[in-house]
């Protein structure tokens, strides 16, 4: 389908949204006129108010005529003077694709590459272009694979996709905003009705009468009905634009394979889902490790650490590259499934370009360390940038674990505090165990109906995991408070803890000691031995 036909289709679909709004407004006006002719004045006045409230979000949607502008993604804008090799690659690829180069390149902290264009006149006229490029992509891809990714994105430019995307996007935005208006009004109406009924019940209870069940099912029903109408059109709109959007993705893939090579393009597509999952893992386990203790790694390491983790866990990524998603993210996702895209690329004739540009894409940056540091300033919020910088990742791990262990507040802690009416300490818990009261204490834990009904050994099996976990944490907290344990940081595996040696020089076994303390016949002696200070000499 040519640009003109795609533009016409996009205009017709968008016009459908406005036509739907006009029809609904006409229907409301017709209802109001009928009320004027036949309904009592008092009832008609109330219904006029409802009609106006229903019309407001429709009218708002009709007058949201401005094409949505690129509000920008947090990132580091780099000029040609900053990154000459990267800009040279982008310009060369744009020339090969047959399109204008972007006017801006913005480096981001995401595993993503995207293009935007601030198009004019309903998205039909070209505007300034911006390329967003995630540094994590550059850390995980080769130079050839990055070329494939960039060629794909620039391929959208050459096909006028990004300009027409603005038109399609505006249609989607209008529908979603209007639905949101109606749902918001419905929720407020429902909340108001619930508050009214609860207030009425409170007065009834104060007078000694029984409170009635709160029922808000009918509240906001008119707003929800209007939302359903627009939701039905939204589904039609999304499905109508879906096939074209996916064809554009396939066409951009073919352009990437032509320019960067079949194998590099397929490898890039295989790599991106693995990098995305690895990046999520990194952000959850490493980059934010010190957040609770208000600690940051050395400058540049918030994003730089991702590359270190990828190197250390390379073998873990191998099966992820083979296990590709076979379904789209959602039924309305404009991107076809990765597995199907890879299949189509690998079905292309072999082009003999297997060994091209195998160097790390991060090497395209003039000074990667400087860029990684500057990216932190551009992406992290001021509150996070104010955190204390540590000397290394080991210091972050030590500080984070110390903060977590000092702030323990498990269900066992709360149950112990209620049971002893004292501060929940390890010493207090060991005394409860030695006094034979552990299972009575366990009865104060939050229990499922099945656990609460269990007796004897069955009950103990239900509560033992919670007791074991809490007791292990309390022992670690006690040892940590006296500087008697050491944490070991690792990029390739989970952090490990090293306990003090036993008095005879053998390795301490925390799991065995805790298991003995919460056994059917609890015995705290192994734990107490582990907690004894190590003798010098």
C-alpha positions in Angstrom: 0.0 0.0 0.0 1.5 3.4 -1.0 1.9 6.4 1.2 -1.2 8.1 -0.2 -3.5 5.2 0.4 -2.1 4.6 3.8 -2.6 8.3 4.6 -6.2 8.1 3.3 -6.9 5.0 5.4 -5.4 6.7 8.5 -7.5 9.9 7.8 -10.7 7.8 7.4 -10.1 5.9 10.6 -9.4 9.1 12.5 -12.5 10.7 11.0 -14.5 7.7 12.3 -13.6 8.8 15.8 -14.9 12.3 15.3 -18.0 11.0 13.5 -18.7 8.7 16.4 -18.4 11.8 18.7 -20.8 13.8 16.5 -23.3 11.0 16.4 -23.2 10.6 20.2 -23.7 14.4 20.7 -26.6 14.3 18.3 -28.1 11.4 20.2 -27.8 13.3 23.5 -29.3 16.4 21.9 -32.2 14.3 20.6 -32.8 12.8 24.0 -32.7 16.3 25.6 -35.2 17.6 23.0 -37.5 14.6 23.7 -37.3 15.3 27.5 -38.1 19.0 26.8 -41.3 17.9 25.0 -42.6 15.1 27.2 -40.8 14.9 30.6 -41.7 16.8 33.7 -39.6 19.9 34.2 -37.9 18.8 37.4 -36.9 15.4 36.0 -35.9 16.8 32.7 -33.6 19.3 34.5 -31.7 16.5 36.3 -31.3 14.6 33.0 -30.1 17.7 31.3 -27.2 17.8 33.8 -26.4 14.1 33.2 -26.4 14.8 29.4 -24.0 17.7 29.8 -21.7 15.7 31.9 -21.7 12.9 29.3 -21.0 15.4 26.5 -18.0 17.0 28.1 -15.4 14.2 27.5 -16.8 13.7 24.0 -16.4 17.4 23.2 -12.9 17.3 24.7 -11.9 14.4 22.5 -13.3 16.2 19.4 -11.2 19.3 20.1 -7.9 17.5 20.8 -6.9 18.3 17.2 -3.2 18.9 17.8 -0.9 16.1 16.6 0.7 14.6 19.7 4.2 15.9 20.0 7.2 13.9 21.0 7.4 14.8 24.7 10.9 13.3 24.8 12.4 10.4 26.7 15.0 11.1 29.4 18.4 10.7 27.8 21.7 12.3 26.8 21.6 14.3 23.6 24.9 13.8 21.7 26.2 16.0 18.9 28.4 15.0 16.0 31.3 16.6 17.9 30.5 14.4 20.9 30.2 11.1 19.1 31.6 11.4 15.5 31.7 7.7 14.8 28.1 7.1 15.9 26.9 10.0 13.8 28.9 8.9 10.8 27.3 5.4 11.0 23.8 6.9 11.3 24.4 9.2 8.3 25.8 6.4 6.2 22.9 4.1 7.1 20.4 6.8 6.3 22.0 7.3 2.9 21.8 3.6 2.2 18.2 3.4 3.3 17.4 6.5 1.1 16.2 9.0 3.7 17.2 12.0 5.7 19.4 11.6 8.8 17.8 12.4 12.2 18.4 15.9 13.4 19.1 14.6 17.0 20.5 11.4 18.6 19.5 10.8 22.2 21.2 8.1 24.2 18.9 6.4 26.8 19.2 3.9 29.6 16.8 1.4 28.0 17.2 -1.7 25.9 15.5 0.0 23.0 15.9 2.0 19.8 13.2 4.2 18.4 12.5 6.9 16.0 10.1 9.8 16.2 9.2 12.6 13.9 7.3 15.8 14.7 5.3 15.7 11.6 2.9 18.4 10.5 -0.5 18.7 8.8 -2.1 15.5 10.3 1.3 13.7 10.0 1.5 14.0 6.2 4.3 16.6 6.1 7.8 15.8 7.3 9.2 17.3 10.5 12.3 17.1 12.7 13.5 13.6 13.4 14.9 12.1 16.5 16.7 8.8 17.1 16.6 7.3 20.6 19.3 4.7 21.2 19.7 2.7 24.3 23.2 2.4 25.7 22.4 -1.1 27.0 21.8 -2.1 23.4 25.3 -0.9 22.6 26.7 -2.9 25.5 25.1 -6.1 24.3 25.3 -5.9 20.5 28.1 -6.1 18.1 28.7 -3.2 15.7 27.1 -5.2 12.9 24.0 -6.0 15.0 23.6 -2.4 16.0 23.8 -1.4 12.3 20.9 -3.8 11.7 18.9 -2.2 14.5 19.5 1.3 13.2 18.8 0.3 9.6 15.5 -1.1 10.7 14.6 2.2 12.5 15.7 4.3 9.6 13.8 2.1 7.3 10.6 3.4 8.9 11.8 6.9 7.8 12.2 5.9 4.2 8.7 4.4 4.1 7.1 7.5 5.6 5.9 5.3 8.5 6.9 7.7 11.2 5.0 10.6 9.7 1.9 8.5 9.2 2.4 6.9 12.7 1.7 10.4 14.1 -1.7 10.4 12.5 -2.4 6.8 13.6 -1.1 7.6 17.1 -3.4 10.7 17.3 -6.4 8.5 16.6 -5.4 6.0 19.2 -4.7 8.8 21.7 -8.1 10.4 21.2 -10.0 7.2 21.7 -8.0 6.2 24.8 -8.3 9.7 26.3 -12.1 9.8 25.8 -12.5 6.3 27.3 -10.4 7.4 30.3 -12.6 10.5 30.8 -15.7 8.4 31.0 -14.1 5.8 33.3 -12.8 8.5 35.6 -16.3 10.0 35.8 -17.8 6.6 36.5 -15.2 5.9 39.2 -15.9 9.3 40.9 -19.7 8.8 40.8 -19.3 5.3 42.2 -17.0 6.5 45.0 -19.4 9.4 45.8 -22.3 7.0 46.0 -20.3 4.6 48.2 -19.4 7.4 50.6 -23.0 8.5 50.8 -24.2 5.0 51.7 -21.4 4.5 54.2 -22.3 7.8 55.9 -25.9 6.7 56.0 -25.0 3.4 57.5 -22.8 5.1 60.2 -25.8 7.2 61.2 -28.0 4.1 61.4 -25.5 2.2 63.5 -25.2 5.2 65.8 -29.0 5.0 66.4 -28.8 1.3 67.1 -30.1 0.1 63.7 -28.5 -2.5 61.5 -26.3 -1.2 58.6 -27.3 -2.1 55.1 -25.0 -3.6 52.4 -23.3 -1.0 50.3 -24.4 -1.4 46.7 -22.9 0.9 44.0 -23.4 -1.2 40.9 -25.7 1.2 39.2 -23.7 4.3 40.1 -21.9 5.7 37.0 -23.6 3.3 34.7 -24.2 5.9 32.0 -20.5 6.8 31.9 -19.5 3.2 31.7 -21.9 2.7 28.9 -20.3 5.5 26.9 -16.9 4.1 27.7 -18.0 0.7 26.3 -19.0 2.4 23.0 -15.7 4.0 22.6 -13.9 0.8 23.7 -15.6 -1.1 20.9 -14.4 1.5 18.4 -10.9 1.4 19.8 -10.7 -2.3 19.2 -11.9 -1.8 15.7 -9.4 1.0 15.2 -6.5 -1.0 16.6 -7.2 -4.0 14.5 -7.7 -2.0 11.4 -4.2 -0.4 11.7 -2.6 -3.6 13.0 -1.9 -5.4 9.7 -0.4 -2.3 8.1 1.8 -1.7 11.1 3.2 -5.2 11.1 3.8 -5.1 7.4 5.9 -2.0 8.0 7.9 -3.9 10.6 8.6 -6.7 8.1 9.6 -4.2 5.4 12.0 -2.5 7.8 13.5 -5.9 8.7 14.2 -6.6 5.0 15.8 -3.2 4.6 18.0 -3.9 7.7 19.1 -7.3 6.2 19.9 -5.7 2.9 22.1 -3.1 4.5 23.6 -4.8 7.5 23.5 -8.4 6.4 21.1 -11.3 6.9 23.0 -12.9 9.7 23.6 -9.7 11.7 19.9 -8.7 11.4 18.7 -12.2 12.6 21.3 -12.2 15.4 20.2 -8.7 16.6 16.6 -9.8 16.7 17.6 -12.9 18.7 19.7 -10.8 21.0 17.3 -8.1 21.9 14.8 -10.2 24.0 17.7 -11.8 25.9 19.2 -8.3 26.6 15.8 -7.0 27.7 15.4 -9.8 30.2 19.0 -9.5 31.4 18.6 -5.7 31.8 15.4 -6.2 33.9 17.4 -8.6 36.1 20.3 -6.2 36.3 18.2 -3.3 37.3 16.4 -5.3 40.0 19.4 -7.1 41.4 22.4 -4.7 40.9 21.6 -1.2 39.8 19.1 -0.6 42.6 20.9 -2.7 45.1 21.8 0.2 47.3 18.6 2.2 47.0 17.3 1.2 50.4 20.6 2.4 52.0 20.7 5.5 49.7 23.9 4.3 48.0 25.1 4.6 44.4 27.9 2.7 42.7 31.0 4.6 41.5 30.2 7.2 38.8 29.4 5.6 35.5 28.7 2.2 37.0 24.9 2.5 37.2 24.8 1.8 33.5 28.4 0.5 33.1 27.8 -2.4 35.5 25.3 -3.9 32.9 28.2 -4.7 30.6 30.2 -6.4 33.3 27.2 -8.6 34.2 26.6 -9.6 30.6 30.2 -10.7 30.3 30.1 -12.7 33.5 26.7 -14.4 32.7 27.3 -15.0 29.0 26.4 -18.7 29.2 23.0 -17.9 30.7 22.1 -15.8 27.7 22.7 -18.7 25.2 19.4 -20.5 25.7 17.5 -17.2 25.9 18.6 -16.4 22.3 17.1 -19.7 21.1 13.8 -19.4 23.1 12.2 -16.6 21.2 8.7 -15.2 21.9 6.2 -16.7 19.5 3.3 -14.4 20.4 3.0 -10.6 20.2 3.1 -8.7 23.5 -0.6 -8.0 23.1 -3.3 -8.6 20.4 -2.9 -5.0 19.4 0.9 -4.8 19.4 2.2 -3.3 16.2 5.3 -5.5 16.3 5.0 -9.1 14.9 6.3 -11.9 17.1 10.1 -12.0 17.3 10.2 -15.7 16.3 8.4 -15.0 13.1 10.6 -12.0 12.2 13.7 -14.1 12.7 12.2 -16.9 10.6 11.6 -14.6 7.7 15.1 -13.0 7.9 16.8 -16.4 8.1 14.8 -17.6 5.1 16.5 -14.9 2.9 19.3 -16.0 0.6 22.7 -16.2 2.2 24.7 -13.0 1.5 28.2 -14.1 2.6 28.4 -11.3 5.2 28.8 -13.4 8.3 32.0 -11.8 9.7 31.3 -8.1 9.1 31.6 -5.6 12.0 31.9 -8.1 14.9 33.4 -5.5 17.3 31.5 -4.3 20.3 29.0 -1.5 19.5 30.0 0.4 22.6 33.3 1.0 20.9 31.6 3.4 18.6 31.5 5.9 21.5 34.4 8.3 21.7 34.8 7.8 25.4 32.4 5.1 26.8 33.3 5.8 30.4 32.6 9.5 30.0 29.3 8.8 28.2 28.1 6.3 30.9 28.8 8.9 33.6 27.0 11.7 31.7 24.1 9.4 31.0 23.5 9.1 34.8 23.3 12.8 35.1 20.7 12.9 32.2 18.5 10.0 33.3 18.6 9.7 37.1 16.3 11.9 39.1 17.9 14.5 41.5 16.9 12.5 44.5 18.8 9.5 43.4 21.8 11.5 42.2 22.0 12.8 45.8 22.7 9.3 47.2 26.2 8.7 48.5 28.7 7.2 46.0 30.5 4.1 47.1 34.1 3.1 46.2 33.0 -0.1 44.6 30.1 -2.6 44.2 31.3 -4.6 47.3 30.7 -1.5 49.5 27.2 -1.2 48.0 26.5 -4.9 48.9 27.8 -4.4 52.4 25.8 -1.3 53.0 22.6 -2.7 51.5 22.7 -5.9 53.5 23.4 -4.0 56.7 20.5 -1.7 56.1 18.1 -4.6 55.3 19.1 -6.7 58.2 18.9 -3.8 60.7 15.4 -3.1 59.5 13.9 -6.6 59.7 10.2 -6.6 60.3 8.9 -10.1 59.5 5.6 -11.7 60.7 7.7 -13.6 63.2 9.1 -10.4 64.6 5.6 -9.0 65.0 4.3 -12.2 66.5 7.3 -12.3 68.9 6.6 -8.7 70.0 3.0 -9.6 70.8 3.9 -12.8 72.6 6.6 -11.4 74.8 5.4 -7.8 75.0 9.0 -6.8 74.5 11.2 -5.8 71.6 11.6 -8.7 69.2 15.3 -9.7 69.4 17.2 -12.9 68.6 17.8 -13.5 72.3 14.1 -13.2 73.0 13.3 -15.7 70.3 15.9 -18.2 71.5 14.5 -18.0 75.0 11.0 -18.7 73.7 12.4 -21.7 71.9 14.3 -23.0 75.0 11.2 -22.5 77.1 9.3 -24.9 74.8 6.9 -22.1 73.6 7.9 -22.0 69.9 4.7 -23.6 68.6 2.5 -21.4 70.7 4.3 -18.4 69.3 3.7 -19.8 65.8 0.0 -19.7 66.4 0.2 -15.9 66.4 1.6 -15.9 62.8 -0.7 -15.0 59.9 -2.1 -18.3 58.9 -4.2 -19.7 56.1 -7.5 -21.4 57.0 -5.9 -24.7 56.3 -2.8 -24.0 58.5 -5.0 -22.6 61.3 -7.0 -25.8 61.3 -4.0 -28.1 61.3 -2.7 -29.8 64.4 0.5 -31.4 65.6 3.1 -32.2 63.0 0.9 -30.9 60.1 0.7 -27.5 61.8 4.5 -27.4 62.4 5.1 -28.2 58.7 2.9 -25.3 57.7 4.7 -22.7 59.9 8.3 -24.1 59.8 9.4 -22.3 56.5 8.4 -18.8 57.9 10.2 -19.6 61.2 13.3 -20.8 59.5 13.5 -17.8 57.2 13.0 -15.3 59.9 15.4 -17.0 62.3 18.1 -17.2 59.6 17.7 -13.4 59.0 17.8 -12.6 62.7 21.1 -14.6 63.1 22.7 -12.8 60.1 21.5 -9.5 61.6 23.1 -10.3 64.9 26.4 -11.4 63.4 26.4 -8.4 61.1 25.8 -6.0 64.0 29.0 -7.4 65.6 31.0 -7.4 62.3 31.3 -11.2 62.3 30.2 -12.0 58.8 31.3 -11.1 55.3 29.4 -10.7 52.1 30.9 -11.6 48.8 29.8 -9.7 45.7 29.7 -11.5 42.3 28.6 -10.6 38.8 28.1 -14.3 37.8 26.0 -15.5 40.7 24.0 -14.4 43.8 25.9 -12.7 46.6 27.2 -15.2 49.2 27.7 -14.8 52.9 30.7 -16.1 54.8 30.1 -16.9 58.5 32.7 -16.9 61.3 34.5 -20.2 61.8 33.5 -22.5 64.6 35.7 -22.6 67.7 37.4 -25.7 66.3 38.2 -23.9 63.0 35.5 -25.8 61.0 33.0 -24.0 58.7 29.8 -22.9 60.4 26.6 -24.4 59.0 23.8 -21.9 59.5 21.1 -24.0 57.7 21.7 -27.0 59.9 21.7 -24.9 63.1 18.5 -23.1 62.2 16.9 -26.4 61.2 17.7 -27.8 64.7 16.2 -24.8 66.4 12.8 -25.2 64.6 12.8 -29.0 64.5 10.0 -31.1 66.0 12.1 -31.1 69.2 13.8 -27.6 69.0 17.4 -27.4 70.0 19.2 -24.0 70.1 22.6 -25.3 71.1 24.1 -25.3 67.5 22.9 -21.8 67.0 24.3 -20.6 70.3 27.6 -22.2 69.5 27.6 -20.4 66.1 26.9 -17.1 67.9 29.8 -17.4 70.4 32.6 -15.0 69.7 35.6 -16.5 67.9 38.5 -16.9 70.3 41.7 -15.2 69.2 45.0 -17.2 68.9 
